[in-house]
Amino acid sequence: MKHFLVLLLFITGSISLYGADDDLSISKGTDQEVIAKLSPTVAQTDVWNNAKIEVSFTVPLDASSVQKNNIKLVHLSSKTNEHIDGTIDYDKFDNKVVYTPSTLLSEGIYEVEIKSLKADKAYKTTQIKEIKYRFYVPEVINGHQLPPEPDPVVNDSTLLGIDANGNGVRDDVERHIIIRFSKEVEFPKTKTAIALQYAKAYQFIMENDPKNAFENKSYKKVDYALDCKWYWYDEATKKFNLSSIEGSIAGTKFRLENKIYDNEYKEKLFNTKLRMKAYFYYNASLSGHMLGGGGGVLSSTKDKCDFDIDVLGELQ
């Protein structure tokens, strides 16, 4: 319930993940009945850098009122509040105004302002008021969109923390994983994917009563992540003759040098007393039970990965 309340406060703008000047929830005129659709949406946090500003209306517009200066796009995260130039078009079939930025959007918070639009003469009684709202363009690393860094006070006040993009991984953990493993010389994509699978598994356990992880079978999510990791280890060490002493030593060295679920990872994942306590409850729930996973011949298969390891192309 506490987690729900924190998210509700964030959505309504009572609490911001950012400073007061960069509050994503600030908006004006976005709930007008004449607006059929906004893209990006208000406070959207996963906008791609090639996004266009699109506003669809329930009535046709006076095409002559659609001018370039009707839309202003500002990069609030830039030092100078940079205005983003672009072109404006009107699709009369869909009653849609489209603003196409002239360049790819950099990471950060943007504010779009739309004004002085008029409905077609046949709908002269319909007024279109000024529209203003904000959205976030995340940094992209190896195809992953990084969520915004959450306010640590808000994020660490609950067990589950903040997951603004709703992908099942706490945002501070997701950022840590993607940034950390992108720096790896070898297998950066695979390590990132496996680390994210671990994070999703533990977040799922936290959401589903860690004291009863064995009874409710949520522990299997961690088993799958473990099996996925061992499948990768097995495939990556096939270049060694593991039946020989030298090959066995080389394989062990490879695994030690390519750890994922290590102390650094755990410290980030279980970074508060509340989360560490939940982790202890999880381990206690498994005490005395026989579990699978851990590199068995039958269990370590690529179907245990929640991503397509072949598509990543790092095992060739």
MIZA-253791 format. One record per atom (N, C-alpha, C): z, x, y. Coordinates in pm, whole numbers, plus 50000, padded with zeros to 5 digits. Each point is the difference from the previous one (the first is absolute). Last residue first. Layout:
REM MIZA-253791
ZXY ...
REM end
This chain:
REM MIZA-253791
469045291648401 498735004949949 500035015249986 503324967250182 500215004949863 498715005549938 500644977750439 500695012950003 500285005649860 497964955750188 499115011449981 500675013650000 501054949550060 500495010150092 499255013149986 499284963149703 499304998450129 500455010650100 502164996249577 498685006049988 499234999650133 504254978949945 500145014450014 498655007149991 501624950450154 498995005949911 499985015050021 504454967650056 498805004050074 499025005949899 504454988549886 499614987950073 498825002850093 501555022449504 499885002550143 499594987150070 500265002949529 501334998150059 499995002950150 496215006849714 500134985950036 501404996950055 498685043149825 499634997750140 500114985450042 503265022949629 498584996350010 499684996150143 504195015249681 499425006550118 498504997850006 502754983649633 500374993550125 499305005750122 499515016249540 499504986450010 500254993850138 501535044249898 498554999749977 499444986050022 504405014650272 499644997749862 498504998649984 502775007050415 499045009549946 499684998449853 503084972350283 500395014050002 499055009349928 501184945649887 499535008350111 500365014549982 502904956049815 498755007149975 499685009250114 505074984349826 498894996850088 498765007949960 505294981649832 498865008549964 498804995650083 505384994750140 498794993549949 498925010449968 504435008550202 500164995349863 498794993349940 500245001450525 500855008049914 500164993749861 497714982550400 499195005349890 500835007949901 501794981050403 499474988749923 499205004749878 501735031250319 501064994649915 499494988749912 497155018750326 500215009349889 501044994849903 499294974550390 498794999949917 500195009149878 503315000150332 500044987649923 498824999349902 500045035450304 501035001949898 500114987649911 497184996950369 499415009249901 501005002749887 501454975250370 499094991849919 499365008649890 502665022250313 500844991549916 499144991349908 497865025850326 500515008549893 500874992049903 498434978050383 498905002649907 500435009049884 503124991150344 499634987349936 498925002149896 501345036050276 501014997049899 499654987449923 495905026650201 501214993850056 500994997349885 495545018649932 500525007350117 501224993750066 496445000549587 501374994749996 500805006850112 495435010649974 499994986549943 501384993550006 499375045350138 499324990950092 500104985649951 501725034349729 500804999350122 499384990650103 497665009549597 501164991249977 500834998350127 496355030450008 499534986249986 501184990349988 500895046049999 499524996050133 499574985450000 501225019849587 501154997150086 499584995450140 496334990849633 500955010950012 501134996350097 495474981449764 501294993250013 501115010750003 495775018049969 499844988950094 501354993550027 497855051349813 500964989049990 499694989550106 497795043949843 499384987650047 500924988049979 501025045149861 499405002350131 499404987450061 501904999649563 501065003750093 499475001850142 496964991749647 500824988050026 501105003050101 497275036049856 499214990450076 500844987850038 501885032349713 499945004850138 499234990350088 500094991649540 501324997650059 500025004250146 496145009749758 500124985650018 501324996350065 499235044949879 499154996350113 500114985150030 502225016749620 500665005050122 499214995950123 498114990349586 501174991650020 500745004150127 496365026349859 499554987150051 501164990750029 500905041849799 499515001950137 499594986850063 501254999749548 501175002850085 499585001350145 497014968949689 500375014250004 501195001850093 497944958049945 500575003449869 500405014749992 497754979750378 501444997149999 500655003049865 495805016250296 500204998149856 501494998149976 497284986950465 500845009849932 500054996949851 497684972150296 499335013050015 500825011249934 501554954850042 499115001849885 499275013450005 503144978750327 500355012249927 499165002149874 499584961550294 499845011850087 500295013049926 500614957449784 498585002350029 499795012950079 504434986349904 499295003149875 498545003350026 502684985750365 500415013249953 499195004149876 499394956350155 499385009750089 500355014349958 502114965649772 498574999849967 499265010350085 504494992650098 499815008549883 498554999649951 501194972650363 500165014050039 499755009249880 500064954049922 498825003550077 500045014950039 503764981449792 498915001849905 498715004150070 503694989450269 500285012149924 498885002949902 499874959850236 499745011150092 500205013349929 501104961449761 498555001050017 499645011650093 504584989749940 499415005549877 498505002150015 502264977550339 500245014450008 499435006949876 499814953850005 499145004850109 500145015250014 502804975449705 498705003849942 499035005050106 504384981150091 499985014449975 498655004849947 501244953650068 499405006550116 499905015249983 501834963149699 498825008249967 499375007050121 504184972049938 498854993550063 498705008049986 504115016249806 499854986149957 498764993450061 501165044350132 499594999649859 499744985749956 501595007650438 498645005349985 499524999949857 504084983650275 499464994049877 498575004649974 502515014750380 501074999549899 499504994649867 497225001450398 500075012549924 501115000249895 497164961150261 501345002049947 500105012649913 495954988550250 500264991549884 501295003649928 498035022950386 499784986050034 500474990649889 500115047249943 500964996350104 499894985250037 496855018049700 501324999349937 501054995650101 495705008350159 500004987849918 501364998049933 499225039850233 500154989050095 500074986749926 499125038349748 501404999350042 500244989050104 495565007049851 500854996549885 501454998650042 496815015550312 499854985749976 500934995449889 499785046050082 500674993150110 499934984849984 497645027449691 501455001249983 500754992050106 495405003150050 500324991249888 501505000649969 498295029050327 500044986350049 500354990149888 499355045049884 501224998750080 500154985950056 496035010849773 501124999149906 501324998250076 496115006650257 499924987349928 501174998249904 499535041250235 500324989150092 500064986749926 498545037549763 501445000850026 500444988850092 495415004249920 500704995749879 501505000050021 497235016450345 499824985649984 500784994849880 499955047350093 500734992450103 499894984949981 498665043649723 500354986349959 500734991950107 499855050650121 499414994249880 500534985849977 501365022550387 498695006549982 499274993849881 503674974550321 499875007449876 498595005649985 501654970350351 500005014350030 499845008649875 500494952250000 498675003250053 499875014950030 504144980249857 499095003949892 498575002450047 503504987050322 500425011649918 498925004349902 499334960950265 499955012250081 500345012349916 500314957749793 498625002950036 499885012950080 504374984649879 499195003349883 498605004450040 502954984250338 500465012849945 499105004549885 499324957050182 499565010450092 500355014049946 501634963149761 498545000849989 499455011050090 504564989850031 499715006849873 498495002049985 501554974850361 500355014150022 499735008349876 499244952849976 499065007050087 500345014750023 500904971949543 500665000950129 499205009350092 497634972549610 500625013050022 500635000150139 497354963449820 501015002649900 500665013550011 496624978050293 499405005749879 501035004049895 500044980250489 500184991549882 499415005449872 500465016050484 498684997149944 500074992649867 504015013150236 499184992150092 498644996549943 504895012949835 498695001749935 499014991650078 505525019350040 498814994050059 498745003649921 505174996749786 499385006250116 498774992450048 503394994649616 498555000849985 499305006350118 504824993849994 499615006949876 498505002349994 502244996650485 499924991549881 499585008449880 500465018650436 501094990350005 500014990749879 496775035850137 501085004149911 501184990450000 496074992950277 499525002749866 501135002849901 500874994550468 499604987449937 499655002249853 500995038150243 501194991450003 499714986749930 496495032150066 500925003249890 501244991149996 495004987250167 501255003650065 501035002749889 494925006749854 500964989750041 501215005750073 494675015649963 501355004949967 501024989650047 495014984449860 500755006050112 501385004549954 496165000349632 500654989850082 500725006750116 495555019649753 501435001750015 500584988650083 495545003549670 500474996450134 501515001750006 496245025049672 501224992050010 500324997350146 496365028649837 499704985949977 501214990850007 500325047250090 499424998549866 499784985349963 502374999150423 499985012949930 499524997549856 500514974850524 499424999149866 499945013949940 502974970850409 499325012449960 499504998149858 500554955250287 500765010949937 499165012549979 500144957450357 499035007349920 500725011949938 501644949550222 500255014149970 498905005749911 500814957850404 499835003149858 500135015149982 500804955050392 499975013949957 499785001349849 498854962650449 500865003349885 499785014549958 498294955550353 500445013949999 500905002349879 496594962050293 500495003949868 500395014850006 499084955050366 500005014349970 500645002749863 497964951650055 500925008350077 499895014749956 496794954749996 500295011949920 500855009350087 498714943349984 500325012350071 500305011349901 497214950050018 500725009749916 500225012950078 497464962750161 501434996950010 500855009749916 495165000850009 500565004950126 501494997050016 496164998049651 501445000049968 500785004850123 495294997350008 500274987949921 501484998849965 498315038950219 500124988650090 500314987049927 501625045949776 498714994450039 500214987450084 503975035150012 499334991849900 498664995050055 502395046950155 499914985650028 499284992949887 502925049650147 499014993249917 500054985050028 502855036850190 498874994550075 498904994249913 503285036249763 500204990350108 498674995350057 503005033749624 498784992250008 500214989050104 502235049649789 500144989350099 498664993050017 502955036249642 498744993950040 500284988450094 502525047849805 500164986850060 498644995150045 502255038849622 498994995550096 500384986250054 502205046949719 500124985950037 498994996850109 499285041049626 500924995450101 499964985150025 496325041249821 501274994349954 500834995050117 494795000950089 501005009749956 501254992749952 494774981450002 501334998950061 500955010449942 494495002950070 501014996649901 501375000250066 495984989450327 500445011049915 500974994849895 498024970750315 498935010149998 500365011949913 501634946849936 500345012550068 498915010549984 499464946149993 499825011649913 500345012850076 500834943150008 500065012150082 499975011949906 498724943949991 500215012549927 499975011750097 500494941649955 499845011350090 500355012749924 498334947849837 500825012149984 499635010750101 498324954049813 500884999350119 500935012250005 496324991849685 501394999749954 501004998950115 495345000350087 500044991949878 501434998649947 498795027550381 500074985850033 500084991049878 501485051050132 499314993649889 500124984950019 500435045250340 500424986349970 499124994249892 501815052450201 498934990949956 500594986349974 501115053250239 500434986449968 498794991449966 501725056450005 499014989950034 500504986349956 502825047450163 499284993649890 498994990050051 504565038450115 498754993850040 499324993749878 505295010350112 498955002549902 498754992450039 504495022150268 499194987949983 498835003349908 505085024750041 498545000850005 499324986449978 504735020450109 499604986049977 498484998650012 502315042650006 499504994350125 499664985149989 501695026949633 500835004350113 499604993250130 499314975049526 499455012050065 500845003250124 500694961049726 500655012049948 499455012950061 498264955750095 501335001650058 500695012849955 494894982850063 500735007649899 501375003450056 496464957850121 500775011550048 500755006449884 495794963050155 500715005649885 500665013050043 497624951950216 500535013350028 500815004549880 496084959850159 500885005849898 500415014150042 497164973550272 500894989649949 501015005649899 496285023450225 501325001650059 500974988949958 495415000149854 500685011849948 501425001250054 497934950949967 499625012450066 500855011649946 498914944849953 500335011049909 499445013050059 499264956850190 501375004550030 500425011749912 495804976449956 499995007950124 501375005450036 499264970149628 499565013749972 500035008850124 503044958349866 498985002050102 499585014649988 501974977849558 500355005450131 498814999450095 501734968449547 499065010050053 500425004450140 503794984349650 498954993850080 499045011050047 503755010749740 499694987149938 498904992550075 500595055649963 500544988350069 499554987149931 500835057549906 499214988049974 500704988050063 499955056850048 500744987650029 499064988249980 500575057849901 499244987649980 500904987950026 499435057850036 500844988950046 499164987349992 499505045049678 499484993150118 501014989250040 500505049349696 500154985650022 499324995350128 500645044449755 498674995050040 500034985050031 503845024949839 499605006250127 498614995750048 503474968249708 499205012049980 499455005050133 504664972049898 498664998750058 499245013149983 504674980349872 499105007449912 498554998950046 503974977450194 500355014249991 499075008249911 500444951850340 499485005549874 500225015149998 501104965350352 500955009449939 499545005549866 497104960550138 501135004150084 500965008849919 494975000649833 500974989650029 501145005750084 494805018450022 501195000349916 500974988850039 497154977250053 499915012049916 499865012250088 501014941549995 500105012850069 499895011349899 498694943050042 500335012049923 500035012150092 499594954050155 499884997749857 500455012149919 501074977950514 499745012349924 499984996849851 501094967550329 498585002850012 499625012649923 504534984350054 499274992149899 498515003150001 503865036050143 499224989050058 499214992849891 503115039949989 500204987849921 499264987950058 500225045050195 499375001349868 500124987449915 501695014150467 498844991249984 499325000449866 503115040050086 499864989450100 498744991949969 503865041749796 498704993250000 500024988650102 503095042749731 499674994550131 498614993649996 502175025149635 500094985449999 499634993550133 500305048549898 498794993649949 500024984950014 502435039650296 500344988849912 498734992749959 501055040850288 498974999349897 500264988849900 502915011550369 498685000050064 498874998349899 504595003749859 499784987450070 498604999150061 500505031149573 500734998950124 499634987150070 499444997149485 499595009850099 500914999150120 500164970049638 499965012549928 499735011550095 502544953350140 498725006849992 500125012549916 502534948650079 500205014149969 498625006349986 500064956850133 501365002750042 500385014449972 495764976849891 500085008950115 501415002750047 498014974649612 500164992050121 500195008550124 499555020549571 498824991850023 500104992350131 503735025349853 498885008850038 498774991850036 503764977849834 500245004650136 498885009050047 499904985849556 499764988650089 500195004250145 501015031249665 498564998150013 499684988650095 504495007249901 499485011450077 498504998550020 502164968649726 500344998150141 499475011350087 499535002849530 499144989550055 500254998150149 502795029349763 498655005750016 499054989950063 504324985849887 500035008850116 498635005950026 500564973949613 500004991750121 500005008650126 
REM end
